[in-house]
Amino acid sequence: MSPGQYISGVSHVALISWLLIGWGLNHEPLDFEVIEVAMVSGEEYDQLVRATTPNPLPDAPDAPAVPAIEETPTPPATEPDVAPAQDTPSPTEAPAEEAPPPAPPAPPTPPAEVQENVPDLVQPVEPPSAADLTESPRPVPRPSPRIADTPAPPPPPEAETAPEVQVEVAPDAQETPEVAEEAQEATAPQEAAPEIVTEAETPSGAVETSVRPRSRPNRPAPQPAEPETRTAEAPAPANEAPQEDAVAAALADALASAPQPTSAPAGPPMTGSEREAFRVAVNGCWNVDPGAEWARVTVTVGFDLGQDGKVVGNTVRLLSSTGGTAAQAETAYQTARRAILRCQGSGGYDLPADKYDHWKEVEITFDPTGMRLR
């Protein structure tokens, strides 16, 4: 072992011994308090408590003893008295018992009153007897020897019958004898009926009963106006020439006022690549703010182009708009208008000159999802 270990061991042993023996340590004993205690039984403690209590309470009386309940004896069972046997009488027919009267039936329960909305029905009118009718409500068609689509009234007695109606023409006293026409007598068509009337068809004079319909009656169709019968006059040959001149003048005025047919655009139509190049040129100057409210509005703008490819004057106009309010549509239109004017530059749009008739009037739909050219 090394000297250090010896020194350390001796030092620790000396320290522990000093702590245990306490050499050089002065200490005073602690004071202890002692209390004398005497053992007392329970009875002695009660007596001491009673002596110190000014008004001791009396002892509680003992509870009275509960008497035992005697069981009630069960009475003996009594035997039933047996009647002495009597002579059994000869069997006789027992009188039939009267059936009890049947119970009166319960009064029927009145049914619940159900209110139904029944429409007022028109009471049928009793048909009047044929004897009470003095006149027939509808005329009885009289038999006619001829059947036609349009019934014809009977001819007057002084007129002669003919297949067609002829108007009486009186000879003109002023006409010369050479051109005078023969006077024609007035004739009337033979009486005709729309259907064949047989003897079996005898209309009854009684009025048929029917319930008035609840639907609204249809309006009566307007009756066609009867054409007025005019007296045929012989045309005057002297007035034919002025009438022909008036008709020719009217035809000339109608042809002059008729709109001339628009001529088709000259030159071949624009190709798809040319239309796409024009759309891309305008779309390059169209700035859309995705977060703005007007960006949801679709506007259609029309304008005219000159042969140099520039917009003619103030021809840019709003044709239609969809979505948004009027203020938002105006904002979208102004944005499209600035794009059209800005992209034309100083030299105008690059469009084929030989197809000017096809692109002189342009309509462009500015849609945020994709611009369309028409």
C-alpha positions in Angstrom: 0.0 0.0 0.0 1.2 3.5 -0.6 1.8 6.0 2.2 -1.2 8.1 1.0 -3.6 5.3 1.7 -2.2 4.8 5.2 -2.6 8.5 5.9 -6.2 8.5 4.6 -7.2 5.4 6.6 -5.7 6.8 9.9 -7.4 10.1 9.3 -10.9 8.6 8.8 -10.6 6.3 11.8 -9.6 9.3 14.0 -12.4 11.4 12.8 -15.0 8.7 13.3 -13.7 8.0 16.8 -13.8 11.7 17.8 -17.4 12.0 16.6 -18.4 8.9 18.6 -16.6 9.7 21.8 -17.1 13.4 21.7 -13.9 14.5 23.3 -13.9 18.2 23.9 -17.7 18.7 23.3 -19.7 20.2 26.2 -23.5 19.5 26.3 -26.3 20.1 28.8 -29.0 17.6 29.5 -32.5 18.6 28.3 -35.3 19.3 30.8 -38.1 16.8 31.1 -41.6 17.6 32.3 -43.1 14.9 34.5 -46.9 14.6 35.1 -48.3 12.3 37.7 -51.2 10.1 36.5 -53.5 8.0 38.6 -55.5 5.1 37.4 -59.2 5.6 37.9 -62.0 3.0 37.2 -65.1 3.8 35.3 -67.4 4.0 38.4 -65.0 6.3 40.2 -64.9 8.6 37.1 -68.7 8.7 37.1 -68.8 9.7 40.7 -66.3 12.4 40.1 -68.3 13.7 37.2 -71.5 13.7 39.2 -69.9 15.6 42.1 -68.6 18.3 39.8 -71.9 18.6 37.7 -74.3 21.2 39.3 -77.7 19.6 38.2 -77.2 16.0 37.3 -79.9 14.5 35.0 -81.9 11.6 36.4 -81.3 8.2 35.0 -83.5 7.2 32.1 -86.2 4.8 33.1 -86.0 1.3 31.9 -88.3 0.5 28.9 -91.3 -1.6 29.9 -91.2 -5.2 28.9 -93.3 -6.1 25.9 -95.8 -8.8 26.7 -95.7 -11.9 24.6 -98.5 -12.3 22.0 -100.4 -15.4 22.5 -101.4 -17.3 19.4 -105.1 -17.5 18.8 -106.2 -21.2 18.7 -107.7 -22.4 15.5 -111.4 -23.3 15.9 -112.2 -26.9 15.0 -113.8 -27.5 11.7 -117.6 -28.0 12.0 -119.2 -30.7 10.0 -122.2 -29.7 7.8 -125.5 -30.9 9.0 -126.8 -33.7 6.7 -130.5 -33.4 6.0 -132.4 -36.7 6.4 -133.0 -38.4 3.2 -136.5 -37.8 1.9 -138.5 -39.9 -0.4 -137.6 -39.0 -3.9 -140.7 -37.9 -5.8 -141.6 -39.3 -9.1 -139.9 -37.4 -11.9 -142.2 -34.9 -13.4 -141.7 -32.6 -16.2 -140.2 -29.4 -14.9 -141.9 -26.3 -16.1 -140.0 -24.6 -18.8 -138.1 -21.6 -17.6 -139.1 -18.4 -19.2 -136.4 -16.9 -21.3 -135.2 -13.6 -20.0 -136.3 -10.7 -22.1 -133.6 -9.6 -24.6 -131.6 -6.6 -23.7 -132.6 -3.5 -25.5 -130.3 -2.7 -28.4 -127.8 0.0 -27.8 -128.8 3.3 -29.5 -126.9 3.7 -32.7 -124.0 6.2 -32.5 -124.8 9.2 -34.7 -122.2 9.5 -37.5 -119.9 12.4 -37.4 -121.1 15.3 -39.4 -119.0 15.6 -42.5 -119.1 18.9 -44.3 -118.6 18.5 -48.0 -118.2 21.3 -50.4 -120.7 20.2 -52.9 -121.1 22.6 -55.8 -124.5 24.1 -56.3 -126.2 22.1 -59.0 -128.6 23.7 -61.3 -132.0 22.2 -60.8 -133.3 20.8 -64.0 -136.2 22.7 -65.4 -139.2 20.6 -66.2 -139.8 20.5 -69.9 -143.0 22.3 -70.9 -145.6 20.3 -72.4 -146.1 20.4 -76.1 -149.6 21.9 -75.6 -148.2 24.9 -73.8 -145.8 25.8 -76.6 -147.4 28.1 -79.2 -144.3 28.5 -81.4 -141.5 26.1 -82.2 -138.1 27.2 -80.7 -136.3 26.4 -84.0 -137.7 26.6 -87.5 -138.5 23.3 -89.1 -136.5 22.9 -92.3 -138.7 22.5 -95.3 -137.9 19.9 -97.9 -136.0 21.2 -100.8 -135.6 19.6 -104.3 -131.9 20.6 -104.4 -129.0 20.0 -101.9 -126.1 22.5 -101.7 -123.3 23.4 -99.2 -124.8 26.9 -98.7 -128.5 27.0 -98.1 -130.4 29.4 -100.4 -133.5 31.3 -99.5 -136.6 30.6 -101.6 -136.7 32.8 -104.7 -139.2 35.6 -104.9 -142.3 34.8 -106.8 -141.5 37.3 -109.6 -137.9 35.9 -110.2 -137.0 33.0 -112.4 -134.8 30.1 -111.2 -131.3 29.7 -112.6 -128.1 27.8 -111.7 -126.3 31.1 -110.8 -127.4 34.4 -109.3 -127.7 37.2 -111.9 -128.3 40.8 -111.1 -130.7 42.7 -113.1 -128.9 45.1 -115.4 -130.8 48.0 -116.8 -129.8 49.3 -120.2 -127.9 52.5 -120.2 -129.8 55.2 -121.9 -126.6 57.1 -122.8 -124.9 54.3 -124.6 -125.0 54.1 -128.3 -127.2 51.5 -130.0 -124.1 49.7 -131.3 -122.7 48.9 -127.8 -125.9 48.6 -125.9 -126.3 45.4 -124.0 -129.4 43.4 -123.8 -131.3 43.9 -120.5 -131.0 40.9 -118.2 -133.8 40.0 -115.9 -133.0 39.3 -112.3 -132.8 35.6 -111.5 -132.4 33.7 -108.2 -130.9 30.3 -107.6 -133.2 27.4 -107.0 -134.0 26.9 -103.4 -131.5 24.6 -101.7 -131.0 23.1 -98.2 -127.8 21.9 -96.5 -129.3 18.4 -95.8 -132.0 16.2 -96.9 -135.1 16.5 -94.8 -137.1 13.3 -94.6 -140.6 12.8 -93.4 -139.4 10.9 -90.3 -137.4 14.0 -89.1 -140.0 15.9 -87.2 -138.5 18.2 -84.7 -140.1 18.1 -81.3 -141.2 21.3 -79.7 -140.1 20.3 -76.2 -137.0 21.9 -74.7 -134.3 19.3 -73.7 -133.1 19.6 -70.1 -129.4 19.8 -69.3 -127.1 20.9 -66.5 -125.4 24.1 -67.1 -121.7 23.5 -67.6 -119.4 25.1 -65.0 -116.7 25.9 -67.5 -116.6 29.3 -69.1 -118.4 29.4 -72.4 -116.3 30.1 -75.5 -116.6 33.4 -77.1 -118.8 33.3 -80.2 -116.8 33.4 -83.4 -117.3 36.5 -85.4 -119.6 36.1 -88.2 -118.2 36.9 -91.6 -119.6 40.0 -93.1 -121.9 39.4 -96.0 -120.5 40.8 -99.2 -122.4 43.7 -100.6 -124.2 43.1 -103.8 -123.2 45.6 -106.4 -124.8 46.2 -109.7 -122.6 45.1 -112.5 -121.7 48.0 -114.8 -120.2 47.8 -118.2 -116.6 49.0 -118.0 -115.9 52.1 -119.9 -113.2 51.6 -122.5 -112.0 55.1 -122.2 -110.8 54.7 -118.6 -108.6 51.6 -119.2 -105.5 53.5 -120.2 -105.3 55.7 -117.0 -105.8 52.7 -114.8 -102.9 50.8 -116.5 -100.7 53.9 -116.1 -101.5 54.0 -112.4 -100.7 50.3 -111.9 -97.4 50.7 -113.7 -96.5 53.7 -111.6 -97.3 51.8 -108.4 -95.1 48.9 -109.4 -92.2 51.2 -110.2 -92.5 52.9 -106.8 -92.6 49.5 -105.1 -89.5 48.3 -106.9 -87.6 51.5 -106.1 -88.5 51.3 -102.4 -87.6 47.6 -102.1 -84.2 47.0 -100.3 -81.4 46.0 -102.6 -79.9 42.6 -101.7 -76.6 43.0 -100.0 -73.7 41.7 -102.0 -71.6 38.9 -100.6 -68.1 39.8 -99.2 -65.5 39.8 -102.0 -62.4 37.7 -101.8 -61.7 34.4 -100.1 -62.7 34.0 -96.4 -60.1 34.3 -93.6 -58.3 31.2 -92.7 -58.1 29.8 -89.1 -54.5 30.8 -88.7 -55.3 34.4 -89.7 -58.2 34.7 -87.3 -56.0 33.1 -84.5 -53.2 35.6 -85.2 -55.6 38.5 -84.9 -57.1 37.1 -81.7 -53.6 36.7 -80.2 -52.7 40.2 -81.1 -55.7 41.7 -79.3 -55.3 39.3 -76.3 -51.7 40.4 -75.8 -52.9 43.9 -74.6 -55.8 42.6 -72.6 -54.9 42.5 -68.9 -57.3 40.6 -66.6 -57.1 40.9 -62.8 -58.2 37.4 -61.5 -59.1 38.9 -58.1 -61.3 41.7 -59.4 -65.1 41.4 -59.5 -65.3 42.6 -63.1 -63.1 39.8 -64.2 -66.1 37.5 -64.0 -68.1 39.5 -66.5 -68.1 38.5 -70.2 -68.5 41.3 -72.7 -68.9 41.3 -76.5 -67.4 44.4 -78.2 -67.8 45.4 -81.8 -65.8 47.9 -83.9 -65.0 48.8 -87.6 -61.6 48.6 -89.2 -60.3 50.7 -92.1 -58.3 49.2 -95.0 -55.1 50.2 -93.2 -56.0 47.9 -90.2 -56.8 50.8 -87.8 -60.0 51.3 -85.8 -62.3 53.7 -87.6 -63.1 56.7 -85.3 -65.2 56.0 -82.2 -66.7 52.8 -83.5 -65.8 50.7 -80.5 -69.1 49.8 -78.8 -70.4 47.4 -76.2 -72.8 44.9 -77.8 -73.7 42.7 -74.9 -72.6 41.6 -71.4 -73.3 38.6 -69.1 -72.8 38.4 -65.4 -72.1 41.0 -62.8 -73.6 44.4 -62.3 -73.8 47.3 -64.7 -70.8 49.0 -63.2 -68.7 45.8 -63.4 -69.8 45.4 -67.1 -68.7 49.0 -67.8 -65.3 48.3 -66.2 -64.8 45.1 -68.3 -65.8 47.0 -71.5 -63.4 49.8 -70.9 -60.6 47.3 -70.3 -61.4 45.5 -73.6 -61.6 48.9 -75.4 -58.2 49.9 -74.2 -56.8 46.6 -75.3 -58.2 47.0 -78.9 -56.9 50.6 -79.3 -53.5 49.8 -77.7 -52.7 46.7 -79.8 -53.4 48.4 -83.2 -50.1 50.4 -82.8 -49.1 53.0 -85.3 -49.4 50.7 -88.4 -52.7 49.0 -87.6 -53.4 45.3 -87.4 -51.7 42.9 -89.8 -54.6 41.6 -91.8 -54.8 40.5 -95.5 -55.8 43.4 -97.7 -57.6 41.2 -100.3 -60.0 40.0 -97.6 -61.0 43.4 -96.3 -64.8 42.7 -96.8 -64.4 39.9 -94.2 -62.7 41.8 -91.4 -63.9 45.4 -91.8 -66.6 44.7 -89.1 -65.3 42.8 -86.1 -67.0 41.4 -83.0 -64.8 40.0 -80.2 -66.1 38.3 -77.0 -63.9 39.0 -74.1 -64.4 36.0 -71.8 -61.9 35.5 -68.9 -61.9 31.8 -69.7 -61.0 32.3 -73.3 -61.5 35.1 -75.8 -63.5 34.3 -78.9 -63.4 36.1 -82.3 -66.3 36.5 -84.7 
